[in-house]
């Protein structure tokens, strides 16, 4: 799968996850896909939730990697220095 198709599929997966986050007062925004790493921005209640790491790694990252195996990692830009 080429990078453009990967990025399209990643956005589709994020959009399928979004309703669960919105239901809890949060949201997620796709920022970019570079070097097999997906950069997202967690928003609303998700931006400072105490289970953010679990949501990010066990929820969002695992779902994206399952659908787009080329992805190595998902990074929340809110926590990047």
N, C-alpha and C positions, 0 to 999 in steps of 0.2 A: 504494500500500500504506500503510495507516495505521500509526501508531507502534507499537501493540500487536502487529500482525502482523510488523512489522519486527523488533521485539525478540524475538519468538518464533523467527523465522527465524535471527536472529543467534545465539541460544542453540543452535539445531540445528546451525549451521555449527561453532560452537565445540566442541560435543559430537562432531562428526565428525572434528575435528582432534585432540582430546584423546588418543586412543590412541597417536598418533605421539609426542606429548610424554611421555606416561607411559612409553612404551617406552625413552625416554632418561633416565628418572628425574625428569622434571618434570611440570608440570601447569599448567592455566590455569583461572581462575575469572572468570565474567562478574560485573561489579560494577554497571554501569548503562549506559543508553543515553540520551544527552542532547544536544540540539542537533546531531544527526547525527554525534555522536562516540561511539564505543564505548569504555568504560573497562573494562579487564581487570586482573587481578592474576596475574602469573607466579609460580609456586611451585616448590618443590623445586629440582632441578638447573637449571631454567630461570631462576630468580630471579637468579642471578649468573653465568650462562653467558657466555663471551666472544663468542658469536655470537647473543646475545639480540636485538640490533637487526635482524639478518638474519632471524631466526625471526619477529620481530614484524612487520616491514614486508613482507618477501617471502613469508612463509608465511601468518600469521594475517590481517594486514590485507588483502592482495591477495585471499585466498579469501573473506573476508567481503564486500568491496566487489564482487567478481564476482557473489555471490549476492544482495546487498542494495545496489544501486547508490546508494541514498540516503545511505549511510554515507560520510563525508568522511575519517575517520581513526580509527585504533585507538590508544589510549594505555594504556600500562602504568602503573598508579597507583603502582607501586614506585619509579618514576623521576620522579614529579611532586613538585615542592617544595611 
